[in-house]
Amino acid sequence: MKLIKLITLLVIVISSYNCIAQKKKEYTKLTIIVKDENNNPITGATILFDNEKYPRKTNRKGVFKIKLKKTPKEITVFSALYGIKKIKYLGQKNILITIVSDTKEFDIIAGNPKQTSVGAIQYLNIYDYLRGKVAGLRIRSDNVISIRGDNNREPLFILNGSQVAKSTFGDIVPSTIRTVNVLKGPETSIYGVRGMNGVIVVKTSL
């Protein structure tokens, strides 16, 4: 009887060990290196696995390391300065992803260096677009915006000719943007006291 109990205990211990070992094997360790077309590392790029975003970003060497419980099917790399690149995951442990920035996709409107038209490269949201392509703004990690040279209060948001709330502004889809114009000082006079903290004017195709 004691022998049967001992054998049963050993079976349970071995099964438990195998389960733990299996769980450890389920983790997928990845090292991702992100570079531009000139083989320079891209710092601060966001990595998404099957469209799930992770808070960490590539370091100054363009390297991103992670241990995943679930093996991804697709990896997306996004940089506000370089654009976006998607690849299928084929089981590699070390992955080099190169983002080729097509400057032809962006046109600066002549006569106003603060006004920009957007091209085909997709951004995750309006704030990532503004960080990458619109000068004269301070955008914190919590997406609070202020215009350089003015105070730290948020500006007035104008969408297609109408004043909108910050929440509405945040819902703007970057691919629909035609132009963005940052106004401050005397340029805001047409908006009266509402524009005292500056104005961001966005025109979209919708």
Protein Blocks (a to p, Z undefined) as FASTA:
>chain_A
ZZmmmmmmmmmmmmmmmmmmmmmmmpccdddddddfkopacehiacdeehiacfbdcdfk
opacdddfbdcfbdcdddfknopcddddehiabdcddddddfklpccdehiakbccddfb
dcfblklmmmmmpghiacdfkopacdehiafbdcdddeehiacdfklmmmpcfklpmbdc
ddehjllmmnmmmlmnopaddddfZZ
